[in-house]
Amino acid sequence: MTTEVSKKPSDLKTRVTTGVIGGAGLVLWIVYGGRFGVAILAAVISLFMLWEYGKMVFALSDAGVKRVAALVVAWIMHFIFFWIPGMQLGFFVALFLGCFAYFLFSAEKHRDHLEAHFREASYFFFGLIYLGYLPIYFVSLRETVNGIHWTMLSLLIVWAGDTGGYFAGRAYGKRKLYELISPKKTVEGAIGGLTLGLVVTIVYKLTFFNALRWDGVVLIPLVVGSVAAIGDLCESFLKRSFATKDSGSILPGHGGFLDRFDGVVFSLPVAYACMKIWG
């Protein structure tokens, strides 16, 4: 959720153009791609985010190996979830043991940097949970009853939070939300984002999703929108910790995949839980 106080008009135009084109493509893929299409989408987003994450956190001589290993393991995780759904836990344990064995037996080449090597092992497993596993909830959400609506509503809430946060923060932002981690985000922007998320949910129910209960209409955007905002702050925490402005540059006006999907990925498990409660 972006709640920045200011941004150059040219940057805003680029950001809006990329957002509209990318958002439209994402919507069409979710609606018409089916379970397999959404599984591919989740895997692609996961791999791009992990690659950007790896470029930030891995700095030792085998940084490239660790980045590639993270991508391979994440791809296997997505493959197992889609094709062998009853075996996830066993394969996850096996993958964990195998990856830890690599870090153990490659420690010899880092004998002068053992602490840094172990720290990168922690980064590796954190990244797999955060950016490898959480995107799988795209598939879990899409394949439920009314899955298209739940997936779309989840995305719309996050996008509304981003848009409402930007404009409310620009017009009314005075009080910093969390200056240490994200100096440009404001309390007023965060409130504007949650408010627009609520409005979008009401419109979506009345237009497309009549089955959604009214208590869900009120609570879901507040819960999902808040968690998405926390996800955005978590990515800001990561970038600030590693002195990085953007995770990448592949998406004009937005930075990288991690910059664009941080709130989405963080909020997906919560959106799935909301579906279980109000679905």
Number of C-alpha atoms within 10 A of each C-alpha: 32 24 31 21 21 14 10 7 9 10 13 14 12 14 16 16 14 16 18 11 10 12 15 11 11 16 16 10 15 23 17 11 15 14 19 13 15 23 23 19 19 21 26 15 17 28 23 18 25 25 22 19 25 23 15 18 19 21 14 13 11 13 16 15 11 23 20 15 15 24 22 12 19 23 19 17 20 23 16 17 20 18 9 11 11 11 11 16 12 10 16 15 11 12 16 14 11 13 18 17 12 13 16 13 9 13 16 11 12 15 10 10 13 13 12 14 23 16 13 20 19 12 15 23 16 12 21 19 12 16 27 27 19 18 27 24 21 25 26 19 26 22 17 16 11 15 21 18 21 22 25 17 22 29 24 22 30 27 25 25 33 28 21 25 32 26 20 23 28 20 13 14 24 15 14 19 19 13 11 11 17 21 14 21 26 27 19 23 33 27 19 25 32 26 21 24 31 22 15 20 26 19 13 18 17 12 9 10 16 11 12 20 12 14 9 18 20 15 15 25 30 20 17 30 34 22 23 28 25 17 20 25 21 17 22 22 15 17 20 15 12 11 10 12 11 17 24 21 13 11 16 15 18 22 16 19 24 25 22 20 24 23 29 28 28 24 28 25 20 19 26 23 15 19 21 11 10 16 16
